[in-house]
Amino acid sequence: MNILWVENHASFARLAGRQFLAAHAVTVVPSLADARAALAANAFDVVLIDYDLDDGKGDELVRELCGRPDEPRVVATSSHDEGNRKLLDAGAHAVCGKMQFSRIAEVLTKLSDGGN
């Protein structure tokens, strides 16, 4: 899978990416602006997105992605329930919070199989 991960905690992204996403092509960006640039330049199957980012809230990008012809599947990856709820309300397809990130492979498999 080609994954865009919008995450501003570089050490978490580096460690969790290496441990749980090594089988995928992962592009990590720290901000909404960088995510928009990556999405304009590349097609992604999945977007993993945090809620609290340096230049805004992740639900803003999720709303932008909804309804696009090339809409990727979106997974909320906030560390707190309220952020994940807001990402889901904006149109995210699934949740895999930071404290449950060891389950990301299971979540991605469900998404690729068409489930939530």
ChimeraX attribute file (.defattr): number of C-alpha atoms within 10 A of each C-alpha:
attribute: neighborCount
match mode: 1-to-1
recipient: residues
	/A:1	13
	/A:2	16
	/A:3	20
	/A:4	24
	/A:5	24
	/A:6	26
	/A:7	25
	/A:8	20
	/A:9	12
	/A:10	12
	/A:11	10
	/A:12	12
	/A:13	18
	/A:14	12
	/A:15	11
	/A:16	16
	/A:17	18
	/A:18	13
	/A:19	12
	/A:20	14
	/A:21	19
	/A:22	10
	/A:23	12
	/A:24	12
	/A:25	12
	/A:26	19
	/A:27	15
	/A:28	21
	/A:29	21
	/A:30	19
	/A:31	22
	/A:32	21
	/A:33	14
	/A:34	14
	/A:35	21
	/A:36	15
	/A:37	12
	/A:38	16
	/A:39	15
	/A:40	9
	/A:41	9
	/A:42	9
	/A:43	14
	/A:44	20
	/A:45	15
	/A:46	21
	/A:47	26
	/A:48	24
	/A:49	33
	/A:50	27
	/A:51	26
	/A:52	17
	/A:53	16
	/A:54	13
	/A:55	12
	/A:56	13
	/A:57	18
	/A:58	27
	/A:59	24
	/A:60	14
	/A:61	20
	/A:62	26
	/A:63	15
	/A:64	13
	/A:65	21
	/A:66	16
	/A:67	10
	/A:68	9
	/A:69	7
	/A:70	11
	/A:71	16
	/A:72	23
	/A:73	23
	/A:74	26
	/A:75	28
	/A:76	29
	/A:77	28
	/A:78	24
	/A:79	17
	/A:80	14
	/A:81	13
	/A:82	11
	/A:83	20
	/A:84	25
	/A:85	17
	/A:86	19
	/A:87	29
	/A:88	18
	/A:89	13
	/A:90	18
	/A:91	21
	/A:92	25
	/A:93	19
	/A:94	21
	/A:95	23
	/A:96	22
	/A:97	21
	/A:98	17
	/A:99	11
	/A:100	11
	/A:101	18
	/A:102	15
	/A:103	13
	/A:104	20
	/A:105	14
	/A:106	11
	/A:107	19
	/A:108	21
	/A:109	12
	/A:110	13
	/A:111	18
	/A:112	13
	/A:113	9
	/A:114	9
	/A:115	11
	/A:116	15
